[in-house]
Amino acid sequence: EKDEPGEEVRVTYRELLELTCRLGNTLKRHGVKRGDRVTIYMPPCPLAVASMLACARIGAVHAVVFAGFSAESLADRIRD
């Protein structure tokens, strides 16, 4: 569900799986591998969910940070 009332995005399990696999392959092409740490900084949306699942599929540890943090807070969360 988006920020505006009445606006929503529907994603099927198949669409989510396809997006997750594409993102996982993209991460691997960029050198992300099992055990690497990934910080996902994006608003809550289907792409954010697929990004988390893609990290889990390839074994990368991921942390999710949503907007609204100062630069210092964001840097602390990434280091943690």
C-alpha positions as CSV (number, residue, x, y, z in Angstrom):
1,E,0.0,0.0,0.0
2,K,1.3,3.4,-0.9
3,D,1.3,6.6,1.1
4,E,-1.8,7.9,-0.5
5,P,-5.0,6.3,0.7
6,G,-6.5,4.0,-1.9
7,E,-3.3,3.5,-3.9
8,E,-1.8,0.1,-3.8
9,V,0.5,-2.2,-5.9
10,R,-0.4,-5.8,-6.2
11,V,2.3,-8.3,-7.0
12,T,1.8,-12.0,-7.6
13,Y,4.1,-14.6,-6.0
14,R,5.4,-15.4,-9.5
15,E,6.2,-11.7,-10.2
16,L,7.9,-11.4,-6.8
17,L,10.0,-14.6,-7.5
18,E,11.1,-13.3,-11.0
19,L,12.0,-9.9,-9.6
20,T,13.9,-11.5,-6.7
21,C,15.9,-13.8,-9.0
22,R,16.7,-10.9,-11.3
23,L,17.9,-8.8,-8.4
24,G,19.9,-11.7,-7.0
25,N,21.7,-12.2,-10.3
26,T,22.4,-8.4,-10.5
27,L,23.9,-8.4,-7.1
28,K,26.1,-11.4,-8.0
29,R,27.2,-9.7,-11.2
30,H,28.3,-6.8,-9.0
31,G,30.4,-9.1,-6.8
32,V,28.0,-9.7,-3.9
33,K,28.5,-13.2,-2.5
34,R,27.6,-15.3,0.5
35,G,28.5,-13.7,3.7
36,D,28.8,-10.1,2.3
37,R,26.9,-7.3,4.0
38,V,24.4,-5.3,2.1
39,T,22.4,-2.2,3.3
40,I,19.2,-1.6,1.6
41,Y,18.1,2.0,1.6
42,M,14.8,2.5,0.0
43,P,11.1,3.1,0.8
44,P,8.8,0.2,1.7
45,C,7.7,-1.2,-1.7
46,P,7.7,-4.5,-3.6
47,L,11.2,-3.7,-4.9
48,A,12.5,-3.4,-1.3
49,V,10.9,-6.8,-0.4
50,A,12.5,-8.4,-3.5
51,S,15.8,-6.9,-2.6
52,M,15.7,-8.4,0.9
53,L,14.7,-11.8,-0.5
54,A,17.5,-11.6,-3.2
55,C,20.1,-11.0,-0.5
56,A,18.7,-14.0,1.5
57,R,18.8,-16.2,-1.6
58,I,22.5,-15.6,-2.2
59,G,23.4,-15.7,1.5
60,A,24.3,-12.0,1.9
61,V,23.5,-10.5,5.3
62,H,21.3,-7.5,4.8
63,A,20.1,-4.6,6.8
64,V,17.1,-2.4,5.9
65,V,17.2,1.4,6.5
66,F,14.2,3.5,5.5
67,A,14.3,7.2,4.7
68,G,14.2,9.8,7.5
69,F,17.6,9.2,9.1
70,S,20.3,11.9,9.2
71,A,23.6,11.2,7.4
72,E,25.3,10.4,10.7
73,S,22.6,8.0,11.8
74,L,22.6,6.3,8.4
75,A,26.4,5.9,8.6
76,D,26.1,4.4,12.1
77,R,23.5,1.9,11.0
78,I,25.6,0.8,8.0
79,R,28.7,0.3,10.3
80,D,26.6,-1.7,12.8
